[in-house]
Amino acid sequence: MRSFAQGSGSVYTPPGTSDFNLPPIFGHSQWTTKPIALVLFSVILISVFFIISSRKALVVPNKLQFAGELIYNFVRRDLAEEIIGSEFMRFVPFLFTLFVFILTNNIFGVIPLIQFPTMSHVGFPYVLALFAFVVFHYVAIKKQGLGHYLKGIMFMPGVPKAVYILLTPIELATYFLVRPLTLSLRLFANMFAGHLLLLVFIMGGDHLMRGVIGLKIVSPFAFAMGIGMSFFEVLVQCLQAYIFTLLVALYIAGALADEH
């Protein structure tokens, strides 16, 4: 990683990929790192929040109940019913869990003292995409049968037979490789890039503040950009949770359709 010196003689090392490889919190196991701890914490946090918010449901909801119902109704109506259709209800728990889990772990990136989006570690989006595609393929095979499902993928109706030589491998790769990879990498790349930008502005501003007088004048602008980017990052974090869940709902809707 490159470094450069300021007039004060101090050396600045710009943020990079090494800042995402966090050491274990205790011991030497990779299972005790901050990202793993945040995932476990998010499960506890989500569970406690929705248990408390729904434990004593009122006709006129309190603030916690209103917040919980708002999130649930958003997923149920906008990401399940409108996309999947008449069979949406049995997929609401999965989509709801997926959306809330991703959103919580994304928002960790801008919460003081935590400040790390779990989804910036690519392994977590990979696992979520794997779950999504197990559900997607299971639904399609259960509805259409394995043979009919694979035939619909490999031999799209209305296409000249000679085109299948090129089209069939592309369709197989799309359904079994490209879709899960793009689904997971989109989420990972946005969280990784956003957190890296925040590190650049905040750490750069801190270093400029400790530099010569000319650089100290510039440092408030770096901090201001960092603050502005934090608000923008919240928007991206919410949007990425929505997009991931929306695409999963679209894939499930496609699996339930008679033709692909």
C-alpha positions in Angstrom: 0.0 0.0 0.0 1.4 3.4 -0.9 2.2 6.0 1.7 3.2 9.7 1.4 4.7 12.2 3.9 3.4 15.6 4.7 5.5 18.6 5.7 5.3 17.6 9.3 7.2 14.5 8.5 4.3 12.1 9.4 3.5 9.3 7.0 -0.1 8.8 5.7 -1.2 5.4 4.7 -4.4 5.6 2.6 -7.2 3.2 3.4 -7.3 0.0 1.4 -8.5 -3.6 1.4 -6.4 -4.4 4.5 -8.8 -2.2 6.6 -11.5 -4.8 6.0 -9.4 -7.7 7.3 -10.1 -7.2 11.0 -8.2 -9.3 13.6 -10.0 -11.6 16.1 -11.6 -9.8 19.0 -10.2 -12.5 21.3 -8.1 -15.6 20.7 -6.8 -16.5 17.2 -10.0 -17.9 15.6 -11.5 -16.3 12.5 -14.9 -17.0 14.1 -14.3 -14.3 16.7 -13.8 -11.3 14.3 -15.9 -8.2 14.3 -18.0 -9.1 11.3 -19.0 -12.4 12.8 -19.8 -10.7 16.1 -21.9 -8.1 14.2 -23.9 -10.8 12.4 -24.7 -12.4 15.7 -25.5 -9.1 17.3 -27.8 -8.2 14.4 -29.8 -11.5 14.9 -30.2 -10.7 18.6 -31.1 -7.1 17.9 -33.7 -7.9 15.3 -35.2 -10.6 17.4 -35.5 -8.5 20.5 -36.9 -5.5 18.6 -39.7 -7.4 16.9 -40.6 -9.5 20.0 -40.9 -6.3 22.0 -42.8 -4.4 19.3 -45.3 -7.2 18.7 -45.7 -8.6 22.2 -48.6 -6.3 23.3 -50.1 -5.3 20.0 -52.5 -2.4 20.3 -55.3 -1.1 18.1 -53.5 2.3 18.2 -49.9 1.2 18.0 -47.1 2.7 20.0 -43.9 3.9 18.3 -42.2 0.5 18.4 -45.2 -1.3 17.2 -45.7 1.2 14.4 -42.1 0.9 13.3 -42.3 -2.9 13.2 -45.6 -2.9 11.4 -44.3 -0.3 8.9 -41.4 -2.5 7.9 -43.5 -5.7 7.8 -46.2 -4.1 5.7 -43.7 -2.6 3.3 -42.2 -6.0 2.6 -45.5 -7.8 2.5 -47.2 -5.3 0.2 -44.4 -3.9 -2.0 -41.9 -6.7 -2.2 -44.2 -9.8 -1.9 -47.8 -9.2 -3.0 -47.1 -6.9 -5.9 -44.2 -8.9 -7.3 -45.2 -12.6 -6.6 -48.9 -12.3 -6.8 -51.6 -14.6 -5.4 -49.1 -17.1 -3.8 -47.1 -14.3 -2.1 -48.0 -15.0 1.6 -45.9 -18.1 2.0 -42.8 -16.2 1.0 -43.3 -13.2 3.2 -41.4 -14.6 6.2 -38.4 -15.3 4.0 -38.4 -12.0 2.2 -39.1 -10.1 5.5 -36.2 -11.8 7.3 -33.9 -11.2 4.3 -34.7 -7.5 4.0 -34.4 -6.7 7.7 -31.2 -8.7 8.1 -29.5 -7.0 5.2 -30.7 -3.6 6.2 -29.5 -3.9 9.8 -26.1 -5.2 8.8 -25.7 -2.4 6.2 -26.7 0.3 8.6 -24.0 -0.8 11.0 -21.6 1.0 8.7 -22.7 4.4 9.9 -23.5 3.7 13.5 -20.9 5.3 15.8 -18.6 2.8 17.6 -19.7 0.1 15.2 -19.0 1.7 11.9 -18.6 -1.4 9.8 -21.1 -2.8 7.2 -21.1 -6.5 7.6 -22.0 -7.0 3.9 -18.6 -5.5 2.9 -17.3 -9.0 3.6 -18.2 -10.9 0.5 -18.8 -14.2 2.2 -22.1 -13.0 3.8 -23.7 -11.9 0.5 -22.6 -15.2 -1.0 -24.4 -17.1 1.7 -27.6 -15.0 1.3 -27.5 -15.5 -2.4 -27.1 -19.2 -1.9 -30.2 -19.3 0.3 -32.2 -17.3 -2.2 -31.3 -19.5 -5.1 -32.0 -22.7 -3.2 -35.5 -21.3 -2.5 -35.9 -20.1 -6.1 -34.9 -23.4 -7.7 -36.9 -25.5 -5.2 -40.0 -23.5 -5.9 -39.5 -23.9 -9.7 -38.8 -27.6 -9.5 -41.8 -28.3 -7.1 -44.2 -26.4 -9.4 -42.9 -27.6 -12.8 -41.0 -30.8 -12.2 -37.2 -31.1 -12.6 -37.3 -32.2 -16.3 -39.8 -29.5 -17.4 -37.9 -26.9 -15.5 -34.5 -27.7 -17.0 -36.1 -28.0 -20.4 -37.6 -24.5 -20.1 -34.1 -23.2 -19.2 -32.1 -25.0 -21.9 -34.6 -25.0 -24.8 -36.4 -21.7 -24.9 -39.6 -22.1 -27.1 -39.7 -20.3 -30.4 -36.0 -20.3 -31.0 -34.4 -22.0 -34.1 -32.7 -25.3 -33.1 -29.3 -24.1 -34.4 -29.3 -21.2 -31.9 -29.5 -23.7 -28.9 -25.9 -24.5 -29.4 -25.0 -21.0 -28.2 -28.1 -20.1 -26.2 -28.4 -23.2 -24.0 -24.9 -22.8 -22.2 -25.7 -19.1 -21.8 -29.0 -19.8 -20.1 -27.6 -22.5 -17.9 -24.8 -20.2 -16.8 -27.3 -17.3 -16.2 -29.6 -19.4 -14.0 -27.0 -21.3 -12.0 -24.0 -19.0 -11.9 -24.5 -15.4 -13.2 -27.6 -14.6 -11.2 -26.4 -15.6 -7.8 -23.0 -14.0 -8.4 -24.4 -10.7 -9.6 -27.0 -10.7 -6.7 -24.3 -11.1 -4.1 -21.5 -9.0 -5.7 -23.8 -6.0 -6.2 -24.5 -5.9 -2.5 -20.9 -6.5 -1.5 -19.4 -4.0 -3.9 -21.7 -1.2 -2.8 -21.0 -1.7 0.9 -17.3 -2.1 0.3 -17.0 0.9 -1.9 -19.1 3.1 0.4 -17.2 2.2 3.5 -13.9 2.7 1.8 -15.0 6.2 0.7 -15.9 7.1 4.3 -12.5 5.9 5.5 -10.7 8.0 2.8 -12.5 11.3 3.9 -12.5 10.7 7.6 -9.0 9.4 8.0 -7.7 11.8 5.4 -9.3 14.7 7.3 -7.8 13.6 10.5 -4.3 13.4 9.0 -4.7 16.8 7.4 -5.7 18.2 10.7 -2.3 17.1 12.2 -0.3 18.5 9.2 1.1 21.9 8.4 -1.1 25.0 8.7 -2.1 25.0 5.0 -3.4 21.5 5.2 -5.2 22.2 8.5 -7.3 24.7 6.6 -8.4 22.1 4.1 -9.2 19.4 6.7 -12.7 20.7 7.6 -13.7 20.2 3.9 -12.6 16.5 4.1 -14.6 16.0 7.3 -17.6 17.8 5.7 -17.4 15.4 2.7 -17.2 12.5 5.1 -20.4 13.6 6.9 -22.2 14.2 3.6 -21.1 10.8 2.3 -22.4 9.2 5.5 -25.9 10.5 4.8 -25.6 9.3 1.2 -24.3 6.0 2.4 -27.5 5.5 4.5 -29.5 5.9 1.3 -27.4 3.4 -0.5 -27.6 0.9 2.4 -31.4 1.0 2.4 -31.5 0.9 -1.4 -29.3 -2.2 -1.6 -31.4 -4.1 1.0 -34.4 -3.2 -1.1 -32.8 -4.2 -4.4 -31.5 -7.5 -3.1 -34.9 -8.5 -1.7 -36.8 -7.2 -4.8 -34.6 -9.3 -7.1 -35.2 -12.4 -5.0 -38.9 -11.8 -5.1 -38.7 -11.4 -8.9 -36.8 -14.7 -9.2 -39.4 -16.4 -7.1 -42.2 -14.9 -9.2 -40.4 -16.2 -12.3 -40.2 -19.7 -10.7 -43.9 -19.7 -10.1 -44.7 -18.7 -13.7 -45.7 -21.4 -16.2 -43.2 -20.2 -18.8 -39.7 -18.7 -18.4 
